[in-house]
Amino acid sequence: MSLMSDKSFKMKMRDVETAFKYRRFPYPKRSVELIALLAISCTFFLFMHTNKLNSRLKEMEMKLQPSEFSALGLTGSNHLDGPKPEDINTLHGTYQYLKSTGQLERLHPKLLNNTPFSQFDFLFFNRVPKVGSEQLIELIRQLGQVNDFSVSRAPFSAPVRYHLNEVAQAELVDELYEMGPSHAHSMHVNFINFRRYDTSQPIYINLVRDPVERVISWFYYRRTPWSAVQNYRVTKKFFDDKFYKKDYHDCVLNADPECVYEQGASFTQTQAQHIRQTLFFCGHDPVCEPFNSYGALQKAKEIVEHDFAVVGSWEDVNVTLRVLENYIPKYFRGATKLYYDDLAKVKRNSNNWKPKIREDVKALVRKNFTREYEFYHFCKQRLYRQYFALDNV
């Protein structure tokens, strides 16, 4: 092959290569539609799986509360102007305080657990109204089937038993003892010292809640349809329309008697309002009667310290469940798993009629609940101590 013919052949091959490189093939219309459909399907598939993953992460985030990680020093925010002081009434704040004062290492469950001192194998939940007790009752009911103990509760129509005289208290103690051991019972009643009636103390538990949030919850709970029906069954009476239409903001700002929380008010003056959280821990003595009083506060603290196994709070659900499991294992073994497998998905006794209350109104009400808040924080700090002590076992 000559040189000229060789160059001509290479030029032809380059032209063919160029033509092939920039060629355009016409696609049938159906093929274009198929490709578009496939792209849409892939996008939808990725969206569904991303959404499912996001939901799963949200669920895990709920189970692993950030406050607990913060308390263990695993997370935290950095401040350019230095660390901010911790609130001693929070989980993290309590942890930092115990650590800084050298108390953290000295905590031990045996020193904070009253369960072994009970000679009566009986779990008694003398529940405070509007603290989420229905959720705990259902958890106990399901745990009874798993951990082999019987469960009962006072009927919905039973009144809250505030101030019982000596005879009535003795009768109730006898009634509870007749239920037998390996039994859990719940009812609205003030603390009773069983030892005064020559019987052993049961395993006492209860829950607490932010005092003002609890009072607001009770205010609107009284105005729900089911509460109206329940009230009629007991009293055979209905409140008037004005009562059911009452707004909490107006009630507080207009000094309506229902929303005036007078310091030292007697029990009878505020009987229907459930404003005293301390009352269910203080008991039936006259010192417990005056609202927001120093005497009621001190007695309630003393009784919690010496007679209650656990006083938890749904505001710290993971902390409460872990403490219940470890301090009262016979009744609460497996509580955390059971709670998140089932109960966490449904909030019982919730009130969709309750509106959002302005913060300025809440702040105004809190001024009259100073000692109720002191007791509430006392119970929460005790719960946190029990929780941190488990790491020293």
Sequence and secondary structure as in RCSB ss.txt:
>XXXX:A:sequence
MSLMSDKSFKMKMRDVETAFKYRRFPYPKRSVELIALLAISCTFFLFMHTNKLNSRLKEMEMKLQPSEFSALGLT
GSNHLDGPKPEDINTLHGTYQYLKSTGQLERLHPKLLNNTPFSQFDFLFFNRVPKVGSEQLIELIRQLGQVNDFS
VSRAPFSAPVRYHLNEVAQAELVDELYEMGPSHAHSMHVNFINFRRYDTSQPIYINLVRDPVERVISWFYYRRTP
WSAVQNYRVTKKFFDDKFYKKDYHDCVLNADPECVYEQGASFTQTQAQHIRQTLFFCGHDPVCEPFNSYGALQKA
KEIVEHDFAVVGSWEDVNVTLRVLENYIPKYFRGATKLYYDDLAKVKRNSNNWKPKIREDVKALVRKNFTREYEF
YHFCKQRLYRQYFALDNV
>XXXX:A:secstr
  HHHHHHHHHHHHHHHHHHHT      HHHHHHHHHHHHHHHHHHHHHHHHHHHHHHHHHHHS HHHHHHTTS 
    TT      TTSHHHHHHHHHHTT GGG  HHHH  GGG  S EEEE   TTSSHHHHHHHHHHHHHHHT E
EEE  TTS  B    HHHHHHHHHHHHTT SSEEEE  B    GGGGTS   EEEEE   HHHHHHHHHHHTTSH
HHHHHHHHHHS    HHHHT  HHHHHHTT GGG   TT  TGGGGGGT  STHHHH SSGGG STT HHHHHHH
HHHHHHHEEEEE GGGHHHHHHHHHHHSHHHHTTHHHHHHHTGGG  TT  TT     HHHHHHHHTT HHHHHH
HHHHHHHHHHHHHHGGG 
